[in-house]
Structures are given as structure tokens and as C-alpha cells.
Amino acid sequence: PSPGSSSSSSWSPRTKPVVAASGVQVSHAVETVCMVLREMMEVKYGIELDEADSVRKVAKLGGSGGEAADVARGALWPMEVVARINASADLRLRTRRGGQLIGLRVECYQSPTFEDLRRQVARMPGTARAAAVVAAERTPGTASKALACLAVFREHYTKPGFLMGREVG
């Protein structure tokens, strides 16, 4: 997808679980976490976050050693993005209308099973409620394992047991 665009994907519990591993790249974790934050803030509190501002500021957050380069090379997992947001007490995200600045404390929950993820998503169908890491399709000629981060928003309409997600980036 082109910058700022999104596409939908579906996956099922028959897909192998993805476990965090060093050297494995996860694409678009920052953008996906920001999408989930924007949608949840709008639905729960009626606050619309500015998309470009959120992604730009969250992408600049460094980890314990200031590893902002991790973001550029896709080395972050969604939980790491949330940890960086929570560790940055001075982070203020701009709202779309009115340009107010707000601070966030983000709750993060790791679903231990696919069924648990389905239950979480079913609580607010149609709203990006979770960020999930899935195996990405390989580009011909590449041997590296690639993972994509998707914003999960509902169960598939005609395929029970499949979830739908948006890839951002």
C-alpha cells in the first residue's frame, strides 16, 4: 500500500502463531498502534487525534537506549511501541479539531490465544481494537522473514473464525 493508505487482510487460527524474535522485522507497528489509538479515542471519548502528528511523534520516541532507528528499520513490535508511549511522560498528541494537545496512558493487553483475540475484537466490531502481528507475504527474490502489523477490526462476514485487519503504511 502507498503511504497513508490501508488495505484489508484476513487470517484464521490455522495460521502459525508469531513469537517475537530478534532480527525479524515487523512492518508498520507505529502506524498501526496509532490507528488503534485514534479509533479507540474517537469511539470511547469522542476525541479525534491528528493522524500525521501522532505517527510523527510516536515514531520519534526512543527506547531505553534512545533507539529511534529501531522504528525506521521496522524492528519494533506493537507492545514495544505502547511501552515507549507510556514511558514518555512529556508526549502530547494533537487533536484534529481545535489543535489541543493531550497526553495518553495506554493499556496494553497481549491476547494469549487466537480465540481471546476474537473475543476482544467482538467487543467493538468495526473499530480497530487490536494490533496483531502476522506473517507477511514474501516478495519474490527475498529470503528474509517478514511480519506485518495489522489493526484488527472485525470477524470476517462469510468465514467464521477469520478476523479482518487493516494494514497501514
Long-range contacts (C-beta under 8 A, 24 or more apart in sequence): 1-167, 1-168, 1-169, 3-169, 5-168, 5-169, 6-35, 6-151, 6-166, 6-167, 6-168, 7-166, 7-167, 8-164, 8-165, 8-166, 8-167, 9-134, 9-148, 9-150, 9-164, 9-165, 9-166, 9-167, 10-156, 10-159, 10-162, 10-163, 10-164, 10-165, 11-134, 11-162, 11-163, 11-165, 12-114, 12-159, 12-161, 12-162, 12-163, 13-114, 13-115, 13-161, 15-134, 15-135, 16-135, 17-114, 18-133, 18-134, 18-135, 18-147, 20-77, 24-145, 24-146, 24-147, 25-73, 25-74, 25-75, 25-144, 25-145, 25-146, 25-147, 26-74, 26-75, 26-76, 26-77, 26-78, 26-133, 26-147, 26-148, 26-149, 27-74, 27-136, 27-146, 27-147, 27-148, 27-149, 27-169, 28-74, 28-148, 28-149, 28-167, 28-168, 28-169, 29-74, 29-76, 29-77, 29-78, 29-80, 29-81, 29-131, 29-133, 29-149, 30-55, 30-58, 30-59, 30-71, 30-76, 30-81, 31-55, 31-149, 31-168, 31-169, 32-78, 32-131, 32-149, 32-150, 32-151, 32-167, 32-168, 33-58, 33-78, 33-81, 33-82, 33-85, 33-131, 33-149, 34-58, 35-128, 35-151, 35-166, 35-168, 36-128, 36-129, 36-130, 36-131, 36-151, 37-104, 37-106, 39-127, 39-128, 39-129, 39-151, 39-153, 40-127, 40-128, 40-129, 43-124, 43-127, 47-95, 47-102, 48-95, 48-96, 48-97, 49-93, 49-94, 49-95, 49-96, 49-102, 50-93, 50-94, 50-95, 50-96, 50-99, 53-93, 53-94, 54-93, 54-94, 57-91, 57-92, 57-93, 58-84, 58-85, 58-91, 61-85, 61-87, 61-88, 61-91, 77-133, 77-149, 78-131, 78-132, 78-133, 78-149, 79-108, 79-110, 82-106, 82-108, 83-108, 117-152, 117-163, 118-155, 118-161, 118-163, 121-152, 121-153, 121-154, 121-155, 121-163, 122-155, 125-153, 125-154, 125-155, 126-153, 126-154, 127-153, 128-152, 128-153, 128-166, 129-153, 132-163, 132-165, 134-165
